[in-house]
């Protein structure tokens, strides 16, 4: 397929909606006009790409109604269809899909006013504020992340290093207000209760002390500094 093969179905689609359509008007692939309405611009590429998006954004410097147009295969859009729609919506670009001689409008240009997910944003801000230091390396994948919850669990495990503790002592020595709840929930398999109100470390918990020894040292130093 050539890019020029996209033009006939797009022209026919727009003419069917009452537009006068002309191609290659300056840098614009397609310009269409209908009465006194603002011009409509369509930029074409054989696949959805950064080059196509940049082309559309450039046309927005002159016109408000700008569409991107690409062909789609028999199986439809690629796996990242939702991401493509989301990007176009954020940029105020429309999206047309050419399938043989047919054209489908998947998105019309419109101003974008994002709705903030305040609950999710609040969780991220709390994680930032509660996490001690910067224990992770940005850009890594497939590795276990050190969260503030895991840091608290390590503090509790460190407090139990020398043997079981009562609930009150565990809270005091770990410096973690939710120490007992965290030990009861035992998400990592580090804790158990040999008897009611007493908490102790499992073999997995003792292995975690060795594995995260450096991080625990930093956390304990932070606890000392906070008490000074």
Backbone bond lengths (Angstrom), bond angles and torsions (degrees), N, CA, C in turn:
res aa  C-N    CA-C-N  psi(-1)  N-CA   C-N-CA  omega(-1)  CA-C   N-CA-C  phi
1 X - - - 1.461 - - 1.522 109.78 -
2 X 1.321 115.26 141.62 1.457 120.65 173.51 1.521 109.40 -105.61
3 X 1.317 116.30 157.49 1.456 119.54 177.29 1.523 110.88 -58.39
4 X 1.340 116.46 -34.85 1.463 120.72 179.96 1.528 112.03 -62.48
5 X 1.356 117.14 -23.55 1.469 120.08 179.36 1.523 112.45 -68.07
6 X 1.327 116.63 -18.25 1.460 120.11 179.38 1.524 112.08 -77.79
7 X 1.332 116.03 -22.44 1.464 118.94 -172.16 1.530 113.89 -66.34
8 X 1.346 120.14 -48.10 1.471 118.59 -177.55 1.524 114.69 -56.24
9 X 1.348 119.72 -48.47 1.474 117.44 179.02 1.519 113.12 -65.79
10 X 1.346 117.32 -35.08 1.463 119.53 177.92 1.518 110.96 -67.12
11 X 1.312 117.18 -41.34 1.464 121.33 178.45 1.527 110.04 -62.31
12 X 1.340 116.13 -46.53 1.463 119.84 -179.93 1.527 111.11 -62.85
13 X 1.337 116.94 -39.30 1.465 121.34 179.89 1.534 110.71 -62.20
14 X 1.311 116.83 -45.85 1.460 120.66 -178.31 1.527 111.77 -71.29
15 X 1.317 116.90 -39.19 1.459 119.88 177.11 1.519 110.68 -63.68
16 X 1.331 116.75 -32.83 1.460 120.27 176.92 1.514 112.65 -65.16
17 X 1.324 116.54 -18.16 1.465 121.31 177.76 1.534 111.88 -101.62
18 X 1.323 115.37 11.95 1.450 119.76 173.86 1.512 115.58 90.51
19 X 1.321 117.80 13.66 1.464 120.92 179.94 1.525 111.36 -90.07
20 X 1.334 115.73 147.40 1.447 121.48 164.56 1.527 106.14 -90.20
21 X 1.319 117.22 126.98 1.470 121.60 -169.77 1.520 110.36 -119.68
22 X 1.333 115.66 132.84 1.462 121.18 174.59 1.524 108.68 -137.69
23 X 1.336 116.18 147.74 1.466 120.74 -177.05 1.515 111.22 -106.23
24 X 1.337 114.76 161.26 1.459 123.98 174.83 1.528 111.96 50.64
25 X 1.323 115.50 53.71 1.461 121.77 173.52 1.523 106.46 -91.32
26 X 1.307 116.95 101.14 1.457 120.51 -172.59 1.514 109.63 61.11
27 X 1.352 116.57 -128.42 1.463 121.27 -179.72 1.525 112.56 -86.72
28 X 1.329 117.49 -2.74 1.466 120.70 -176.51 1.533 110.33 -84.80
29 X 1.319 116.97 131.59 1.466 120.66 177.52 1.525 110.64 -64.05
30 X 1.341 115.43 -48.04 1.470 120.73 -178.69 1.527 108.40 -138.53
31 X 1.331 116.00 134.51 1.456 121.45 170.77 1.523 107.39 -124.67
32 X 1.332 115.74 135.95 1.459 120.50 -179.75 1.530 108.82 -133.03
33 X 1.339 115.03 143.25 1.469 119.86 179.03 1.525 108.94 -133.88
34 X 1.340 114.80 143.63 1.469 121.17 178.79 1.523 108.02 -136.31
35 X 1.317 115.64 102.23 1.453 120.27 -178.88 1.522 111.46 61.64
36 X 1.329 115.90 -133.60 1.470 121.46 -179.20 1.528 112.37 -94.22
37 X 1.327 116.98 6.65 1.468 119.94 -179.80 1.527 110.01 -68.92
38 X 1.347 117.17 155.41 1.471 120.03 178.44 1.523 111.01 -58.98
39 X 1.337 118.00 150.08 1.468 120.91 179.07 1.528 111.45 -60.38
40 X 1.311 115.25 152.16 1.466 122.82 176.32 1.521 107.43 -114.97
41 X 1.327 116.20 130.42 1.457 121.94 -178.41 1.529 109.69 -114.51
42 X 1.329 116.35 138.22 1.464 121.21 174.86 1.526 108.29 -126.41
43 X 1.346 115.19 128.59 1.469 121.27 174.81 1.522 108.28 -110.07
44 X 1.327 116.81 132.98 1.463 121.99 -172.67 1.523 111.92 -113.38
45 X 1.317 116.10 144.39 1.461 123.12 170.13 1.527 107.48 -150.69
46 X 1.331 116.48 158.81 1.455 120.76 -178.93 1.520 113.15 -77.40
47 X 1.329 117.22 -10.22 1.463 121.39 174.48 1.522 108.25 -153.83
48 X 1.319 115.80 158.60 1.461 120.02 178.08 1.527 107.67 -75.76
49 X 1.332 116.35 122.01 1.460 120.76 -173.44 1.518 110.34 -148.08
50 X 1.321 114.89 168.83 1.457 120.04 176.17 1.526 110.60 -60.93
51 X 1.330 117.04 -37.77 1.466 120.55 179.48 1.527 110.75 -59.42
52 X 1.346 116.83 -40.82 1.459 120.75 179.44 1.525 110.68 -66.59
53 X 1.335 116.31 -43.45 1.466 120.34 179.47 1.529 110.77 -61.70
54 X 1.323 116.80 -45.02 1.469 120.44 179.81 1.524 111.33 -63.50
55 X 1.313 115.96 -34.99 1.453 120.57 177.12 1.530 109.83 -63.59
56 X 1.325 115.72 -45.73 1.462 120.05 179.41 1.515 112.24 -63.50
57 X 1.332 116.16 -43.39 1.468 120.37 179.60 1.533 110.48 -62.10
58 X 1.323 116.45 -39.04 1.466 120.28 178.57 1.527 110.63 -61.63
59 X 1.335 117.75 -40.07 1.468 120.45 -179.95 1.521 111.37 -68.70
60 X 1.345 117.15 -27.34 1.462 119.94 177.56 1.527 111.85 -65.02
61 X 1.323 117.00 -16.37 1.458 120.07 174.89 1.516 112.09 -70.68
62 X 1.347 117.08 -11.91 1.466 121.46 179.60 1.529 112.95 -120.39
63 X 1.333 117.29 -33.42 1.462 120.94 -173.82 1.527 110.31 -134.15
64 X 1.333 115.71 153.44 1.466 120.95 -178.25 1.521 112.92 -86.41
65 X 1.341 117.20 -32.60 1.465 120.42 -173.48 1.527 109.01 -103.39
66 X 1.327 115.52 100.00 1.467 121.28 -176.65 1.529 109.18 -127.50
67 X 1.325 115.30 128.42 1.467 121.90 177.15 1.526 110.02 -112.72
68 X 1.321 115.33 148.28 1.464 122.63 167.49 1.524 107.00 -104.09
69 X 1.329 116.58 140.73 1.463 119.71 -178.73 1.526 110.05 -132.77
70 X 1.334 115.69 129.96 1.462 121.77 176.90 1.533 108.91 -141.04
71 X 1.325 117.49 156.58 1.470 119.41 175.50 1.523 110.85 -79.03
72 X 1.322 116.16 155.57 1.466 120.72 172.40 1.522 107.96 -126.33
73 X 1.325 115.19 148.50 1.452 120.56 -178.17 1.516 111.89 -82.37
74 X 1.331 117.03 -176.79 1.465 122.09 -179.46 1.526 112.95 -60.07
75 X 1.343 116.37 -28.64 1.462 120.10 -177.96 1.523 112.44 -91.70
76 X 1.317 117.02 6.44 1.457 119.88 176.52 1.512 113.28 88.36
77 X 1.318 116.07 -157.31 1.454 122.85 -176.47 1.524 111.22 -73.78
78 X 1.336 116.90 160.42 1.462 119.81 176.17 1.522 110.94 -66.30
79 X 1.312 115.72 175.06 1.471 121.37 -174.03 1.519 112.79 -59.65
80 X 1.343 117.83 -26.42 1.467 120.20 -175.66 1.524 112.22 -92.72
81 X 1.315 116.99 33.03 1.465 121.58 -178.35 1.530 111.52 -55.93
82 X 1.319 116.65 -46.18 1.474 119.68 -178.68 1.520 111.31 -62.09
83 X 1.327 116.63 -38.00 1.459 120.01 178.12 1.529 111.05 -66.15
84 X 1.334 116.69 -39.36 1.462 121.72 178.94 1.532 109.96 -63.15
85 X 1.324 115.71 -47.15 1.472 120.29 177.94 1.521 110.56 -61.14
86 X 1.336 116.23 -43.58 1.465 120.28 -179.26 1.521 111.97 -62.32
87 X 1.333 116.65 -41.61 1.459 120.66 179.34 1.524 110.90 -64.59
88 X 1.333 116.64 -47.50 1.465 119.81 179.75 1.533 111.37 -61.63
89 X 1.329 115.99 -40.14 1.463 119.25 179.83 1.521 110.65 -63.46
90 X 1.327 117.30 -42.66 1.467 120.79 179.58 1.529 111.39 -63.05
91 X 1.316 116.49 -35.25 1.461 120.46 -177.56 1.524 112.86 -87.57
92 X 1.332 116.57 -5.61 1.459 119.51 -179.78 1.515 113.16 75.35
93 X 1.337 117.52 23.58 1.458 122.90 -179.85 1.524 110.73 -99.69
94 X 1.334 116.71 145.02 1.446 120.77 173.17 1.520 110.05 -86.67
95 X 1.338 116.28 166.73 1.471 120.56 -178.45 1.518 109.69 -139.29
96 X 1.340 115.19 122.57 1.461 122.17 177.60 1.526 109.25 -114.73
97 X 1.317 116.27 139.36 1.462 121.68 178.61 1.522 108.79 -114.11
98 X 1.336 116.20 126.48 1.458 121.53 178.52 1.525 108.20 -100.19
99 X 1.315 115.48 122.85 1.467 121.05 -179.10 1.525 107.95 -130.25
100 X 1.334 115.59 95.92 1.464 119.31 -174.21 1.518 109.56 68.89
101 X 1.331 115.61 -123.00 1.463 120.89 177.95 1.523 112.34 -95.04
102 X 1.315 116.44 0.64 1.470 120.48 -177.17 1.521 110.93 -102.28
103 X 1.321 115.54 154.30 1.461 122.32 177.22 1.522 108.45 -129.34
104 X 1.323 115.76 131.95 1.464 121.31 178.06 1.523 109.12 -116.40
105 X 1.318 116.53 131.13 1.469 121.17 175.60 1.524 108.41 -88.35
106 X 1.330 117.22 112.96 1.462 121.31 -179.37 1.522 112.07 -94.47
107 X 1.326 116.58 -20.91 1.462 119.84 -179.00 1.518 109.00 -160.83
108 X 1.338 116.41 134.59 1.462 121.12 175.77 1.519 109.62 -99.68
109 X 1.336 118.30 147.14 1.470 120.43 179.24 1.524 110.59 -63.20
110 X 1.318 115.80 138.91 1.464 120.92 177.59 1.520 108.69 -162.21
111 X 1.321 117.66 149.89 1.477 119.64 175.49 1.521 109.70 -59.28
112 X 1.305 115.93 142.96 1.474 120.59 -176.87 1.514 110.47 -108.45
113 X 1.316 115.85 123.91 1.466 121.79 175.37 1.523 107.13 -122.14
114 X 1.332 118.83 95.81 1.465 121.07 -173.84 1.519 112.62 -64.50
115 X 1.326 115.37 140.54 1.463 121.36 173.52 1.519 107.66 -92.44
116 X 1.304 116.04 118.41 1.456 120.69 -177.83 1.529 110.59 -75.04
117 X 1.320 115.84 134.29 1.457 121.34 174.54 1.525 107.26 -87.07
118 X 1.334 115.69 88.40 1.460 120.47 -172.90 1.527 112.35 -67.40
119 X 1.327 117.14 -31.57 1.467 119.92 179.70 1.523 109.89 -66.64
120 X 1.330 116.02 -47.94 1.464 119.84 179.93 1.526 111.04 -65.93
121 X 1.338 116.13 -40.35 1.460 119.72 178.47 1.528 110.55 -62.40
122 X 1.338 116.79 -39.34 1.463 120.77 179.02 1.516 112.08 -62.90
123 X 1.344 117.03 -39.02 1.464 120.69 178.37 1.524 110.87 -63.34
124 X 1.337 115.80 -41.57 1.464 119.52 -179.57 1.529 111.13 -67.14
125 X 1.325 116.92 -39.26 1.462 120.24 179.10 1.523 111.04 -66.52
126 X 1.339 116.36 -39.41 1.474 119.42 177.78 1.525 110.38 -65.23
127 X 1.338 116.53 -39.73 1.465 119.82 177.74 1.527 110.18 -62.04
128 X 1.318 117.12 -41.92 1.466 121.24 179.09 1.524 110.80 -62.47
129 X 1.334 116.76 -46.14 1.461 120.71 -175.70 1.531 112.21 -69.20
130 X 1.333 117.27 -33.83 1.466 120.69 -174.86 1.528 113.32 -88.40
131 X 1.318 116.92 -23.66 1.457 118.70 -177.95 1.526 109.64 -70.66
132 X 1.290 116.52 134.49 1.464 122.31 -178.97 1.529 109.18 -89.53
133 X 1.326 116.64 124.14 1.456 120.73 178.55 1.513 112.34 65.93
134 X 1.312 115.91 -157.16 1.459 123.11 -179.64 1.532 108.50 -132.17
135 X 1.344 117.07 74.75 1.470 120.54 -170.63 1.523 115.26 -77.18
136 X 1.317 118.36 -12.09 1.465 120.85 -178.64 1.527 111.06 -100.44
137 X 1.317 116.36 161.13 1.460 122.49 176.75 1.515 109.19 -106.88
138 X 1.332 116.58 118.89 1.459 120.92 -178.79 1.521 111.90 -62.22
139 X 1.343 115.66 141.16 1.461 120.46 177.26 1.508 114.71 91.11
140 X 1.328 117.62 -4.02 1.464 119.66 179.33 1.525 109.90 -85.89
141 X 1.319 115.98 155.28 1.463 121.27 179.58 1.520 109.15 -137.50
142 X 1.329 115.93 153.37 1.455 120.62 176.86 1.513 114.12 71.42
143 X 1.339 116.89 21.32 1.460 120.46 178.44 1.525 108.93 -121.79
144 X 1.323 115.39 155.68 1.455 120.77 -179.41 1.524 110.03 -73.96
145 X 1.335 116.81 128.96 1.454 121.39 -178.63 1.529 110.84 -86.09
146 X 1.329 114.81 143.54 1.459 120.21 174.47 1.526 107.82 -93.09
147 X 1.333 116.20 107.41 1.455 121.89 179.41 1.525 109.57 -99.59
148 X 1.332 116.62 170.31 1.463 118.71 177.76 1.534 110.29 -65.86
149 X 1.338 117.45 -30.51 1.470 120.51 177.85 1.529 109.98 -64.57
150 X 1.321 116.24 -44.52 1.470 119.84 178.76 1.522 110.18 -65.96
151 X 1.327 117.68 -36.87 1.461 120.44 177.19 1.526 110.77 -62.17
152 X 1.330 117.17 -42.80 1.467 120.21 176.97 1.529 110.77 -63.36
153 X 1.339 116.07 -40.41 1.465 119.36 179.25 1.523 110.88 -63.36
154 X 1.320 117.21 -36.39 1.464 120.93 177.79 1.532 110.59 -67.64
155 X 1.322 117.63 -37.42 1.466 120.38 176.55 1.536 110.27 -61.75
156 X 1.333 115.02 -42.77 1.464 119.52 -179.96 1.530 109.56 -66.23
157 X 1.325 117.01 -42.70 1.470 120.29 178.94 1.517 110.90 -61.95
158 X 1.340 117.14 -40.15 1.465 120.97 -179.99 1.520 110.91 -64.27
159 X 1.340 116.97 -35.24 1.461 120.52 178.91 1.529 111.79 -67.14
160 X 1.332 116.51 -25.82 1.469 121.51 -178.80 1.528 112.63 -94.72
161 X 1.304 116.39 6.20 1.463 121.19 -174.82 1.527 112.24 -57.44
162 X 1.328 116.66 -38.63 1.474 120.80 -175.53 1.523 113.75 -94.00
163 X 1.329 116.65 6.07 1.458 118.43 176.72 1.516 112.61 137.30
164 X 1.339 118.10 171.98 1.460 122.70 -177.37 1.529 112.10 -61.21
165 X 1.338 115.12 154.19 1.465 121.33 179.40 1.518 109.76 -137.45
166 X 1.341 114.04 150.98 1.460 119.31 171.75 1.532 108.57 -72.18
167 X 1.333 115.21 161.15 1.460 120.74 -175.27 1.521 112.29 -55.24
168 X 1.359 116.93 -47.95 1.468 120.36 -177.89 1.528 110.71 -62.39
169 X 1.326 116.87 -43.18 1.467 121.00 -179.24 1.528 111.11 -66.61
170 X 1.324 116.49 -36.04 1.457 120.21 179.92 1.531 110.40 -64.21
171 X 1.321 116.03 -42.57 1.467 120.00 178.67 1.520 111.24 -63.91
172 X 1.330 115.71 -44.14 1.466 120.39 -177.81 1.528 111.46 -66.74
173 X 1.323 116.73 -48.53 1.466 119.92 -174.30 1.525 113.38 -73.48
174 X 1.326 117.17 -28.81 1.473 119.43 179.82 1.525 111.57 -83.58
175 X 1.343 115.95 -26.33 1.468 119.06 -175.68 1.521 112.39 75.04
176 X 1.325 117.32 14.71 1.465 122.31 -179.14 1.525 108.29 -110.24
177 X 1.320 117.85 117.22 1.466 121.77 -176.43 1.523 112.35 -62.09
178 X 1.318 116.77 -35.28 1.468 120.25 -178.34 1.528 111.34 -96.77
179 X 1.317 118.19 25.87 1.465 122.05 -174.07 1.525 112.49 -55.27
180 X 1.317 117.21 -46.27 1.466 120.02 -176.13 1.532 111.55 -68.57
181 X 1.323 116.65 -41.88 1.466 120.08 177.55 1.520 110.21 -62.24
182 X 1.336 115.87 -42.06 1.457 120.90 -179.87 1.526 110.36 -62.87
183 X 1.326 116.47 -41.99 1.466 120.22 179.27 1.530 111.28 -68.19
184 X 1.339 116.35 -36.15 1.462 119.60 178.36 1.526 111.28 -67.40
185 X 1.330 116.16 -43.16 1.465 119.87 -179.57 1.528 111.18 -66.08
186 X 1.336 116.63 -37.87 1.465 123.82 172.80 1.533 112.94 46.83
187 X 1.318 116.02 57.61 1.460 120.61 -178.13 1.525 112.90 -66.01
188 X 1.324 117.31 -26.74 1.460 120.68 -175.45 1.523 113.95 -101.48
189 X 1.334 117.19 -2.34 1.458 120.02 -178.06 1.525 113.19 74.08
190 X 1.337 117.48 27.35 1.461 122.07 -175.84 1.532 112.99 -94.00
191 X 1.330 117.69 -19.15 1.468 120.11 -169.21 1.527 111.57 -126.02
192 X 1.344 113.94 156.43 1.462 120.11 170.72 1.519 108.30 -153.82
193 X 1.357 116.15 166.82 1.465 121.30 179.95 1.530 108.89 -114.13
194 X 1.313 116.87 104.78 1.463 119.08 177.76 1.522 112.06 -63.60
195 X 1.339 115.88 -26.72 1.460 121.81 173.69 1.521 107.97 -156.96
196 X 1.316 116.38 168.63 1.463 120.67 -175.23 1.526 111.49 -58.76
197 X 1.329 115.92 129.62 1.460 120.92 176.78 1.508 114.34 80.37
198 X 1.334 118.21 3.00 1.469 122.29 179.93 1.528 108.45 -119.42
199 X 1.323 115.55 136.21 1.468 120.68 -178.32 1.519 110.35 -120.92
200 X 1.343 115.23 144.83 1.464 120.69 -178.64 1.526 109.52 -145.98
201 X 1.328 114.55 171.00 1.457 121.14 -179.14 1.530 111.89 -94.78
202 X 1.317 116.12 141.55 1.460 121.60 170.75 1.534 108.50 -85.20
203 X 1.319 116.52 172.85 1.464 120.13 175.97 1.533 110.59 -61.93
204 X 1.320 115.65 -34.93 1.470 119.64 177.23 1.516 110.64 -64.74
205 X 1.338 115.91 -38.37 1.457 120.27 177.96 1.523 111.81 -64.95
206 X 1.315 117.43 -39.99 1.467 120.68 178.98 1.536 110.29 -67.36
207 X 1.323 116.16 -36.01 1.467 119.45 176.21 1.524 110.76 -65.31
208 X 1.334 116.59 -34.73 1.467 120.54 178.47 1.519 110.93 -66.04
209 X 1.339 117.64 -34.38 1.465 121.21 177.74 1.533 110.68 -61.41
210 X 1.320 115.76 -38.70 1.461 119.98 179.54 1.528 110.41 -73.21
211 X 1.320 115.19 -45.13 1.467 120.57 -177.22 1.529 111.94 -62.26
212 X 1.331 116.00 -38.51 1.472 120.41 -175.46 1.528 111.83 -109.39
213 X 1.307 116.19 29.90 1.461 120.17 -176.87 1.512 113.66 -55.27
214 X 1.309 117.71 -43.20 1.468 121.28 -177.94 1.524 111.14 -66.05
215 X 1.325 116.03 -43.05 1.473 119.77 179.17 1.517 110.76 -65.96
216 X 1.344 117.47 -38.67 1.464 120.85 179.17 1.516 110.54 -63.46
217 X 1.323 116.99 -40.20 1.464 120.57 178.62 1.519 111.04 -59.50
218 X 1.313 116.93 -41.24 1.466 120.97 178.12 1.524 111.32 -65.69
219 X 1.330 115.55 -40.86 1.462 119.72 -179.22 1.525 111.41 -66.37
220 X 1.327 116.72 -42.48 1.455 120.45 179.27 1.527 111.02 -65.22
221 X 1.328 116.71 -38.05 1.464 120.57 176.91 1.517 109.80 -64.31
222 X 1.339 116.78 -38.22 1.451 120.91 177.95 1.514 111.00 -64.35
223 X 1.348 116.94 -39.42 1.476 121.00 177.86 1.521 110.60 -62.02
224 X 1.325 116.84 -42.75 1.475 121.21 -179.37 1.522 109.62 -64.06
225 X 1.333 116.40 -46.28 1.460 120.06 -178.80 1.521 111.48 -62.49
226 X 1.331 116.49 -35.07 1.465 120.30 -179.24 1.515 111.62 -69.05
227 X 1.341 116.86 -27.05 1.459 120.24 -178.79 1.533 112.78 -85.66
228 X 1.328 116.83 -15.84 1.467 120.22 -178.57 1.527 112.38 -75.87
